[in-house]
Amino acid sequence: MRSINVQISEVEYNAFGFLKDNIPFSEFADLIERQMARQALRRCVSLADSQGLSNMSIDEINSEINAVRNCKK
């Protein structure tokens, strides 16, 4: 088995949710993937806010979806 050493700041260590210094690669990859998903979600929410999409009702959203689907037919 091989080992690698990755250095990160204390802030990053806490933000990624590491609980110990030595972890299996699968756990490391899972923690990184979760953090990246959180960051992507934050960007999506920010973009939705800036475009006025976050205030849409479920009926407005469904209407938009149906309009796109009908254009494809």
Secondary structure as GFF3:
##gff-version 3
##sequence-region A 1 73
A	DSSP	alpha_helix	10	15	.	.	.	ID=ss1
A	DSSP	alpha_helix	25	50	.	.	.	ID=ss2
A	DSSP	three_ten_helix	53	55	.	.	.	ID=ss3
A	DSSP	alpha_helix	58	72	.	.	.	ID=ss4
###
